[in-house]
Amino acid sequence: MCKFQILMATLLATALTGCDSKEAPTAQVRPVRTVAAEPGAQGETLALTGQVRPKDQVSLAFRLDGRMVKRLVNVGDVLKAGEIVAQLDPQNQQNSLRAAQASLAAAEAALTQARLTFDRQQQLLAGGWTQRAKFDEAQQSLLSAEAQVDAAHAQVAIAQDQVNYTDLIADAPGVVTATGAEPGEVIRAGQSIVNVARQGGRDAVFDVSEQLIRTSPRDPVVQIVLTNDPSVRATGRVREVSPQADATTRTFQVKVGIIDPPQEMQLGSTVTGSIKLATPSGLQVPPSALTRSDGRPAVWVVDPKSQTVSLRNVDVSRYDPAGVIVSQGLDAGETVVTAGVQTLHPDQKVRVLGGGV
């Protein structure tokens, strides 16, 4: 029994000595895929939907109050410069013209009488047969009669204009886009009778967000296509930006002048406009490289000398399906882990696999 106990003690000591002589297991090396952070982001292409509208659109209205007896055009009619659009009842204006013409005839008759009186007084004064006071009186009467004739001429001209204003005339060629009154209505001066899209330039009008207004390049070239037929294309330049946002949508209206608009881009057509945004500053890495640390975006960076990784917070300026744009936190050429990020911890050794991402 004593020999058995001695043998078991010897075996146990030998086993313990063998355990102490073994080396500690080496840390596990994780295989990862990596990529070098390099500039390479392309400017984003942004597309918006808009509508073709006339560059110049005016509302034609009468200068007078009155009852409209005729409207000679309808929506879609093509107008020529000088064409009559609508007419008011001219009866009152014609009566005023006749009264002004009668006043002019009376003033001219009085002028003739005053001129004869002045000539007679002038001859009598030269012969010494009249007083100087009578001559001066005749002269003043002549001047007054001439002034009355001038005033009567002006009244006739005003009355004639009033008659002319009973005809609403198109001042430039264009297309009628809307009507505002019907024959028989009593209208006010300045009330819209028809809206006319003047011939010439056309605009593509878009509603643009405030952020895009701030970040878009200056004077961009806008590619415009007809939405229902993308083969119909044109280019344009920003012509006007609304200085105030729409109260409901909080967007700004942007008018893009279409250069040589195709005939198919009719007024009211729906179009799609696209612009190339400026190339963003920063480095591009694959989306799979991104993780989070302390609630912020982060990436694992490989130290090429020690082949260990460290977790580094970064600032991201843009997220795209093809890549993430890092604005701060990385230097060009640094190696970033793109596959295997979930199993890493700081200072872990890694083995870079071939094949990139």
Sequence and secondary structure as in RCSB ss.txt:
>XXXX:A:sequence
MCKFQILMATLLATALTGCDSKEAPTAQVRPVRTVAAEPGAQGETLALTGQVRPKDQVSLAFRLDGRMVKRLVNV
GDVLKAGEIVAQLDPQNQQNSLRAAQASLAAAEAALTQARLTFDRQQQLLAGGWTQRAKFDEAQQSLLSAEAQVD
AAHAQVAIAQDQVNYTDLIADAPGVVTATGAEPGEVIRAGQSIVNVARQGGRDAVFDVSEQLIRTSPRDPVVQIV
LTNDPSVRATGRVREVSPQADATTRTFQVKVGIIDPPQEMQLGSTVTGSIKLATPSGLQVPPSALTRSDGRPAVW
VVDPKSQTVSLRNVDVSRYDPAGVIVSQGLDAGETVVTAGVQTLHPDQKVRVLGGGV
>XXXX:A:secstr
 HHHHHHHHHHHHHHHHHHHHS       EEEEEEE B      EEEEEEEEEESSEEEEE SS EEEEEE   T
T EE TT EEEEE  HHHHHHHHHHHHHHHHHHHHHHHHHHHHHHHHHHHHHT S HHHHHHHHHHHHHHHHHHH
HHHHHHHHHHHHHHTTEEE SS EEEEEE   TT EE TT EEEEEEESS EEEEEEE HHHHHHS SS EEEEE
ETTEEEEEEEEEEEEE SS  TTT  EEEEEEEES  TTS TT EEEEEEE    SSEEE GGG EEETTEEEEE
EEETTTTEEEEEE EEEEE SS EEEEES  TT EEEEE GGG  TT BEEE SS  
